[in-house]
Amino acid sequence: MPKPLLILNVVGLTHEMLGPNTPHLSRLASEGFARPMGTVLPAVTCSAQSTILTGALPREHGIVANGWYFRDLAEVWLWRQSNRLVHGSRIYDEGKKRDSSYTTAKMFWWYNMYADVEWSMTPRPSYPADGRKVFDSYSQPAGLKDELQARLGVFPLPRFWGPAADITSSRWIADASVEVMKRHRPSLTLIYLPHLDYGLQRLGPHDPRIAEDIRLVDAEAGKCIAAAQEMGADVIALSEYAITEVSRPVHINRILRRHGYVATRREALGWETLDCGASRAFALADHQIAHVYVQRPDDIKAIKLLLSQTEGVDLVLDRAEQRQFGIDHERSGELVVVADKNAWFTYYFWEDDRLAPDYARTIDIHRKPGYDPVELFIDPKIAFPKLRIACRLARKLLGFRYYMDVIGLDATLVKGSHGRLPTPGHETSEAPVFISSSRAIETDDLPMTRVKELALQLQFS
């Protein structure tokens, strides 16, 4: 019979943050142990979570970023949810092989849909034909979301991502997860608490206001830890990456465009869109890494030289060089570019903000051909932002189409990013953390690829 285990993902947490602001997580560390944990390239959500659960590198599980270019469709897709995109055996797959009674609750971890687990929940808005966006979630079993939302209210999606993102979403996830643990007593519970992501990207890790964010997320972590320990579970608390201070946005697609590689289209309504299929090369930007997809093999050498000489770029990895980082997968770009420590990559491809596509000024994680942390900010150029938002929401409530154009195009607003590997010697502040309630698995050898092994050891030893 497996011993119950909670794996609590406190995004952005580092070993350096443990202390007076984290009484619950620090107590867990004092009962067991805590170490900085090695990460993977890229150190981003989908890649890291897939490595944690499978014990494999991106070359094996295939999650090379938070999205990639689907070459046969000539389209970029980010933030997909199907678990079938991930290759390899997860912790819960192995647990079920060892004991047929093994059960799992997967609460808001990524690649949630169609995972082979008993209970799961993840945000999943509905998009009616009239253009509205209706907040909702997806769950397995289907009735679980209705039960939890009847008790806790509809999942607060605007507090999960965007300018209004705050502790409310992590609090909802913690409360829902505690409810599932108490009601179903899973063998393995996976909980995702994203709160630190917001302030660290908006303000940077050295802003004094981050201390309050740490206290707030620790309180929610404490709820989950207490519920797990009440049912006799061990607890692993970890993070996917650390967020470091940045001050330089690198507009990598604009650079490629100026040298004739990126193709754009002028749409009927006047704005430009990125034409991936027609581009000789373009970049899918994802925090501090970018996959550059190159159509013609004879362009690779020149593009590599161009980007290697670009200010703000640290590494440009061709297929052979990608092998040493475990990211040599067919979904990867012909080149993988890593930013300097204080830099990050935008997806911006237009040269004139008047030609920016309509989605650029909205929260639209699926249509943008790259990650956009500027979505965490209201455009400071809007004179009366609350009035604009109120007018847009009024249209939504009346059942009309609405355009929530409140996001700016000033990438210098962003003060924190991630995706690089930690600087050697700075692991306590630049690496994710691993905390265990049990010393039975204590070790100094903690690459992210060992989490699966150590979790199963706790459950089946």
C-alpha angles and dihedrals in degrees: 000000000000118000110241115258134191118203106195116195109204099182115223096011116143134189088248091062094061110106140072093347093055108051094156098044092041091052089052090052092049091052090051127357143285131210138167108261129219115243138201135249113279097037094203133125104264096040094045096046091049091051092048092053100039102031087227136116123245090262087066106033092038099224098128096167139336085295141344145204113283097213096195091054095037087226137120114227121187132181097018114171107207112119088209090078089071118082124207139043116300127214090260093049090056092044091055091049089055096045125013090209091063113124133185138203113199108193114189097324111142125265086036101149116095093001112154094249134117100233129022141152135187138162112274117166121202119233112204119204091255091070099256125135115224118196113238143134139229121231143175113247092035093229094056094083091051092051093048095042091049087058101036105023127248112323106268099239095173087058091051096061135001137043092318095050111132144132092303093084094047089047090053091049092048093049093046092047093050088051091052093047093050095044101042107019097213122202088231127024121190115194127182119204109183102176100111090056092072105054093036092057094040098043108015126242096280098057110113091226089070089076090071091049089053091051092049096051092044089058091055091045087052091059091053094045092050093050091049094048091048088062092047096256129151115232132220114187116189144149135226099227144336122253116229131195118273134183105168124073112197114208095208097173092053089055091051090046093053089055094051101256103107120070122201135187127223104224124216092256093055108260131108128245130192111257100207097177092053095045119102085211137352137169129241099209118208115172107290097352132064131192109216111204112204121193099195119052091210089063095059097083094049093046091048090053092046094052094041087060093048117111110246095030120114106175137013110194123197121199094277093048092048089067095072089058096044094241099110097122130137090247091059122094120260082251128031113202124202121199126229115264094265096039139078136184126251123203092224112136102164122092097204119050089215087068096048111128119258092252092057091079094046138065100263113147094171104050099042110092091225143015117295117196090175083082086081090070136067108230104264089212092069107099097205107019096168090055092050092049092047091052092049092048091049089058090050093050090050090054097251129132112265138190115214096202099169102118119100132217099230106115092184088078089078113093103174136044143159142197102104124099114258120272107256109259094023099079096124090062103025103039132070118256132239119205124180129188088211128065089202090094097036112147141147090219101086115152112160089248089070097060094089092050094047093046092053090046090057092049101043107028 
